[in-house]
Amino acid sequence: MWPVAALALAIGGIAALGGFADAPVQSLPRIALGEVYEGGEVITSVESATLADEVDGFGPAAEGETFVVVEAIVTNTADEAAGTQIDTVRVRLGDEIDPDAPADVTVDTGTGELPGFLQPGLPTRLAYVWRIDSDAARTGDEIVVGVFENERVENDPLWGDTAYGGPVPKRRIITELGARA
């Protein structure tokens, strides 16, 4: 009986001191527009976040819609071509765009086409595009841009040390939406 009472007292003391509380959520480190994040797979520099009625290579917005366009310069750091750019940038725009949702489309601004594999060491300017209702956002509204990275998985049973997990947020940029282009 005494050991049970001592255990209950110890558990009660730990709980009273907050020992079973969830660990506090740590916010991601902030960087500014144009600042470089050097990840393990890619180097990323988010250059702008704007509203647009049309995107080269994607066309005009439908009636009642507009685009949120985030342009970033992404450079593959590997020794071979990689296709990791699609998950590199995500945004949160109020209740309009969920940060868990990738862009509706990613466009290579140099070619106006969907990007292929990123070539090693070649900086590529990409436009990440989300469709939203035209009255859902205005120039000057706050937008949070997340820089994501796929992390290496060691000792993966199928792929060994060449495997990568899903996108993980690494940095955030809090800025305002630029003028409609």
Residue pairs with C-beta under 8 A, 6 or more apart in sequence:
14 20
27 172
28 146
28 169
28 170
28 171
28 172
29 170
29 171
29 172
30 171
30 172
30 173
30 174
31 37
31 147
31 171
31 172
31 173
32 173
32 175
33 46
33 47
33 48
33 49
33 173
33 175
34 45
34 46
34 47
35 45
35 173
36 43
36 44
36 45
37 43
37 44
37 45
37 147
37 170
37 171
38 77
39 77
39 147
39 149
39 170
40 77
40 149
40 151
40 152
41 76
41 77
41 78
41 82
41 84
41 149
41 150
41 164
42 74
42 75
42 76
42 77
42 82
42 84
42 85
42 88
42 118
42 149
43 74
43 75
43 77
43 123
44 72
44 73
44 74
44 75
44 88
44 89
44 147
45 72
45 73
46 70
46 71
46 72
46 89
46 145
46 147
46 173
47 71
47 72
47 73
47 125
48 69
48 70
48 71
48 178
49 68
49 69
49 70
49 91
49 143
49 145
49 173
49 175
49 176
49 177
49 178
50 68
50 69
50 71
50 177
50 178
50 179
50 180
50 181
51 66
51 67
51 68
51 69
51 137
51 138
51 139
51 177
51 178
51 179
51 180
51 181
52 61
52 66
52 67
52 68
52 69
52 129
52 180
52 181
53 60
53 61
53 66
53 67
53 180
53 181
54 60
54 61
54 67
54 181
55 67
55 69
55 105
55 107
55 127
55 129
56 107
56 109
56 112
57 107
57 108
57 111
57 112
57 113
57 114
58 67
58 105
58 107
58 129
61 67
61 131
61 134
62 131
64 133
64 134
65 131
65 132
65 133
65 134
66 131
66 132
66 133
66 134
66 136
66 137
66 180
67 129
67 130
67 131
67 132
68 91
68 93
68 97
68 129
68 130
68 132
68 137
68 143
68 177
69 127
69 128
69 129
69 181
70 89
70 91
70 103
70 127
70 128
70 145
71 109
71 125
71 126
71 127
71 128
72 88
72 89
72 125
72 126
72 128
73 123
73 124
73 125
73 126
74 85
74 88
74 118
74 123
74 124
74 126
75 118
75 121
75 122
75 123
75 124
76 82
76 84
76 118
76 119
76 120
76 121
76 122
77 120
77 121
78 120
79 120
80 120
81 116
81 117
81 118
81 119
81 120
82 117
82 118
82 120
83 116
83 117
83 118
84 118
84 150
84 164
85 106
85 115
85 118
85 124
85 126
86 102
86 103
86 106
86 115
87 102
87 148
87 150
87 166
87 167
88 126
88 147
88 148
88 149
88 167
89 103
89 126
89 128
89 145
89 146
89 147
89 148
90 99
90 100
90 101
90 102
90 103
90 128
90 145
90 146
90 148
90 167
90 169
91 97
91 99
91 128
91 130
91 143
91 144
91 145
91 146
92 98
92 99
92 143
92 144
92 146
93 130
93 132
93 136
93 137
93 141
93 143
93 144
93 177
94 136
94 137
94 141
96 132
96 133
96 136
96 137
97 130
97 132
99 144
99 146
99 169
101 130
103 128
103 129
103 130
104 129
104 130
104 131
105 114
105 129
106 114
106 115
106 126
106 127
106 128
106 129
107 113
107 114
107 115
107 126
107 127
107 129
108 114
108 115
108 116
108 124
108 125
108 126
109 125
109 126
109 127
110 124
110 125
115 124
115 126
118 124
137 143
137 177
138 177
139 176
139 177
139 178
139 179
139 180
140 176
140 177
141 176
141 177
142 174
142 175
142 176
142 177
143 174
143 175
143 176
143 177
144 172
144 173
144 174
145 172
145 173
145 174
145 175
146 169
146 171
146 172
146 173
147 169
147 170
147 171
147 172
147 173
148 167
148 168
148 169
148 170
149 167
149 168
149 170
150 164
150 165
150 166
150 167
150 168
151 164
151 165
151 168
152 161
152 163
152 164
152 165
153 159
153 163
153 164
153 165
154 161
155 161
156 162
156 163
